[in-house]
Amino acid sequence: MGNSSDTVRVNVTLAVSGETLQTIVRTAKEIVGRNEKGHYRIDTADLLEDLLSNFIDENGFDAYVADRENYGFLDRQ
């Protein structure tokens, strides 16, 4: 996500569907597999963070937040 010196890490609460989370966990398990003790070798919370960060970076979040039209939901609060 850009130059690491240009970024700030933020913690947020995000609404994600159960189906989305199930897809992430299932796909991660398929890709990484189990270790010798039978445990999966991936932290799905970290994976979700990486997936979201990549999505934000690849889909022009900077341009999205620069467009005032995207703040219309504030009128409904």
WOHURA-V471613 format. One line per field, one symbol per residue. ss: DSSP state (A for helix, B for strand, O for the rest). phi: phi as a letter, one per 40 degrees, with the letter a starting at -180 (. if undefined). burial: # if it has 16 or more other C-alpha atoms within 10 Angstrom, else .. A space follows every 50 residues. Layout:
BEGIN
ss->???
phi->???
burial->???
END
This chain:
BEGIN
ss->OOOAAAOOOOOOOOOOOAAAAAAAAAAAAAAAOBOOOOOBOOOAAAAAAA AAAAAAAAOOAAAAAAOAAAAAAAAAO
phi->.gcdccbbcbbbcbcbccccccccccccccccgccccgcccacccccddc ccccccccbgcdcccccdccbdccccc
burial->.......................##..##..............#...... ...........................
END
